[in-house]
């Protein structure tokens, strides 16, 4: 019986390393909070292949994608000075600051692996694209506000 469990365990490890997590697509069933949470969790667990950044890109507002350019340019931007603290961060908290029917604004607390605390302001709005007019997308993320080291 123990040998069967051990073989099952080995097969589970082998196949789970082969499987890729499916990226979540924007859809009308996701609430603004869900969109922010999906993006932050993806960035927190970003892989060598930048799957977290790819997930985040899917929820960038279509109007913003026109400004940030194609995915590769967005990826470089995320690794830049302003957003690098989001990649593989240690933990985050999401606090609603304000909302209206088409816009939600959150204050995001990011604790980095180096135990530095940063605040971001994260804006989410409904889509304008005919493909997903009722979907929520990120329209803006502020520059980080450095809160210093934590204890």
Number of C-alpha atoms within 10 A of each C-alpha: 5 7 8 9 10 11 11 12 11 12 12 12 11 11 10 11 9 9 8 9 8 8 14 13 11 19 16 12 10 15 14 22 16 12 22 22 15 18 23 26 19 22 24 21 18 19 13 7 8 15 18 22 26 19 22 25 21 18 24 23 21 18 13 13 17 9 9 15 10 11 14 13 11 19 16 12 14 19 14 11 10 15 16 16 23 27 22 19 21 16 16 19 13 17 14 13 13 11 14 8 7 12 16 19 21 21 18 21 19 26 22 21 13 11 15 17 20 20 18 21 19 21 21 26 22 20 23 15 12 7 10 15 12 18 23 29 30 26 19 16 17 13 14 20 14 12 13 10 12 10 5
